[in-house]
Every structure is written in C-alpha cells, then in structure tokens.
Amino acid sequence: MATTKTNKIIFWTTTVIIFLMEGVMPALTSQTELAKEGIRHLGYPYYFGNALVVFKVLGALALIIPQIPKRIKEWAYAGFAFDFIFASISHFAVDGMDFQSIFPLLFLGILMASYFAYHKLNPAK
C-alpha cells in the first residue's frame, strides 16, 4: 500500500503535468495559427476553441489550487476526462488510428492517477 508521502508525490506530479499541458499551454498557444488550424481540421467552429481554452484554464486552476472545494474539483476531473475522451474520438474520426488519437488517452491515464491519489489524500467523510 502506498504511503501518504508517495500519494502526495503522485498527486502533485500528475496534477502539475495536467496543469501545465491543459492550463498553461492552451493559454499561451490558443491564438496561434497551428492551434486555429487544429480546431478547423477537426471540423469545429473557431469559437469552440476559445471556449475550450477558457474551460481548460479554469479546470486546471481548480485542480491545482488546494483551497478549491472538493465538489468543484470533481467537476474539473470529469470535464478533463470528457475532454480527453472526445479529443481522442475526434482525432480518430477525422484522421483514423494514429498517434493523435491515442495521445489524449495517455493524458487520461495521468488524470486518473491524479484523481485516485487525490482521493487517497482526501477520503470522503
């Protein structure tokens, strides 16, 4: 059984990865031509990418800030799970089975590790 210290390391490592990749990176790169082309390539309207970035940044902040209530964190975890699953489906539907359709599922695994470590550190009352 993992110790509390191990769970803290797992939680913070995985949560920081999600924060950087889903909060910081989209905030810094969302207005680049590459990002806009990625949204267009998948068949989504331009405004969808902007809305997605706003929710990703808010969700990443909800996960990384310890004072955020558990219920909000649960919604953020769920939102990211849907994001990763549907990103994988979108890439698969447009481009077939390739790295782009598997990559979001790798982050789903990281998200799940964060989620389980979070619940080991914060058991339900």
DRENROFI-414836 format. One line per field, with one value per residue (C-alpha): residue in one letter; chain; z, x, y. Coordinates in nm, 2 decimals. Layout:
BEGIN
r <- A / ...
c <- A / ...
Z <- Z / ...
X <- X / ...
Y <- Y / ...
//
This chain:
BEGIN
r <- M / A / T / T / K / T / N / K / I / I / F / W / T / T / T / V / I / I / F / L / M / E / G / V / M / P / A / L / T / S / Q / T / E / L / A / K / E / G / I / R / H / L / G / Y / P / Y / Y / F / G / N / A / L / V / V / F / K / V / L / G / A / L / A / L / I / I / P / Q / I / P / K / R / I / K / E / W / A / Y / A / G / F / A / F / D / F / I / F / A / S / I / S / H / F / A / V / D / G / M / D / F / Q / S / I / F / P / L / L / F / L / G / I / L / M / A / S / Y / F / A / Y / H / K / L / N / P / A / K
c <- A / A / A / A / A / A / A / A / A / A / A / A / A / A / A / A / A / A / A / A / A / A / A / A / A / A / A / A / A / A / A / A / A / A / A / A / A / A / A / A / A / A / A / A / A / A / A / A / A / A / A / A / A / A / A / A / A / A / A / A / A / A / A / A / A / A / A / A / A / A / A / A / A / A / A / A / A / A / A / A / A / A / A / A / A / A / A / A / A / A / A / A / A / A / A / A / A / A / A / A / A / A / A / A / A / A / A / A / A / A / A / A / A / A / A / A / A / A / A / A / A / A / A / A / A
Z <- 0.00 / -0.09 / 0.19 / 0.23 / 0.11 / -0.21 / -0.27 / -0.23 / -0.48 / -0.73 / -0.68 / -0.73 / -1.01 / -1.22 / -1.13 / -1.23 / -1.56 / -1.62 / -1.51 / -1.75 / -2.05 / -2.01 / -1.84 / -1.92 / -2.28 / -2.42 / -2.26 / -2.43 / -2.76 / -2.83 / -3.07 / -3.29 / -3.65 / -3.56 / -3.28 / -3.50 / -3.79 / -3.54 / -3.44 / -3.80 / -3.92 / -3.67 / -3.81 / -3.50 / -3.53 / -3.43 / -3.12 / -2.99 / -2.95 / -2.75 / -2.52 / -2.47 / -2.37 / -2.11 / -1.95 / -1.96 / -1.78 / -1.52 / -1.47 / -1.44 / -1.18 / -0.99 / -0.97 / -0.87 / -0.60 / -0.27 / -0.14 / -0.42 / -0.28 / -0.35 / -0.55 / -0.79 / -0.83 / -0.91 / -1.19 / -1.32 / -1.32 / -1.50 / -1.76 / -1.83 / -1.87 / -2.12 / -2.30 / -2.34 / -2.44 / -2.70 / -2.83 / -2.89 / -3.07 / -3.28 / -3.40 / -3.47 / -3.67 / -3.88 / -3.92 / -3.83 / -3.58 / -3.53 / -3.25 / -3.24 / -3.15 / -2.88 / -2.72 / -2.53 / -2.37 / -2.23 / -2.05 / -1.94 / -1.76 / -1.60 / -1.50 / -1.34 / -1.14 / -1.01 / -0.93 / -0.74 / -0.55 / -0.46 / -0.31 / -0.11 / 0.03 / 0.08 / 0.18 / 0.19 / 0.53
X <- 0.00 / 0.13 / 0.22 / 0.09 / 0.42 / 0.40 / 0.04 / 0.14 / 0.42 / 0.19 / -0.08 / 0.14 / 0.34 / 0.04 / -0.16 / 0.12 / 0.15 / -0.22 / -0.20 / 0.09 / -0.05 / -0.41 / -0.40 / -0.07 / 0.00 / -0.35 / -0.35 / -0.02 / -0.08 / -0.45 / -0.43 / -0.15 / -0.22 / -0.14 / -0.40 / -0.66 / -0.59 / -0.61 / -0.97 / -1.06 / -0.91 / -1.13 / -1.44 / -1.51 / -1.61 / -1.34 / -1.53 / -1.53 / -1.15 / -1.18 / -1.44 / -1.24 / -0.93 / -1.13 / -1.27 / -0.93 / -0.76 / -1.04 / -1.03 / -0.65 / -0.67 / -0.94 / -0.72 / -0.40 / -0.54 / -0.58 / -0.85 / -1.09 / -1.39 / -1.39 / -1.71 / -1.56 / -1.25 / -1.48 / -1.63 / -1.29 / -1.18 / -1.49 / -1.45 / -1.10 / -1.20 / -1.46 / -1.22 / -0.96 / -1.21 / -1.38 / -1.04 / -0.94 / -1.27 / -1.24 / -0.89 / -0.99 / -1.30 / -1.10 / -0.76 / -0.81 / -0.60 / -0.27 / -0.07 / -0.31 / -0.60 / -0.40 / -0.22 / -0.53 / -0.58 / -0.23 / -0.33 / -0.65 / -0.42 / -0.23 / -0.55 / -0.68 / -0.36 / -0.41 / -0.77 / -0.70 / -0.42 / -0.64 / -0.90 / -0.64 / -0.52 / -0.87 / -1.10 / -1.48 / -1.62
Y <- 0.00 / 0.35 / 0.58 / 0.93 / 1.07 / 0.85 / 0.96 / 1.33 / 1.28 / 1.10 / 1.36 / 1.67 / 1.52 / 1.42 / 1.73 / 1.96 / 1.78 / 1.83 / 2.19 / 2.27 / 2.08 / 2.17 / 2.51 / 2.69 / 2.56 / 2.63 / 2.98 / 3.06 / 2.89 / 2.92 / 3.21 / 3.06 / 2.96 / 2.60 / 2.59 / 2.75 / 2.51 / 2.22 / 2.32 / 2.38 / 2.05 / 1.86 / 2.04 / 2.26 / 2.63 / 2.88 / 2.99 / 2.64 / 2.65 / 2.98 / 2.83 / 2.51 / 2.72 / 2.91 / 2.59 / 2.42 / 2.71 / 2.72 / 2.34 / 2.34 / 2.61 / 2.42 / 2.11 / 2.29 / 2.53 / 2.34 / 2.57 / 2.49 / 2.29 / 1.91 / 1.93 / 2.18 / 1.96 / 1.66 / 1.87 / 1.96 / 1.60 / 1.50 / 1.78 / 1.68 / 1.32 / 1.41 / 1.64 / 1.37 / 1.10 / 1.33 / 1.46 / 1.10 / 1.03 / 1.35 / 1.27 / 0.91 / 1.01 / 1.26 / 1.10 / 0.74 / 0.55 / 0.73 / 0.89 / 1.19 / 0.97 / 0.78 / 1.09 / 1.22 / 0.88 / 0.90 / 1.22 / 1.05 / 0.79 / 1.08 / 1.24 / 0.91 / 0.88 / 1.24 / 1.16 / 0.84 / 1.00 / 1.30 / 1.07 / 0.87 / 1.20 / 1.34 / 1.05 / 1.11 / 1.18
//
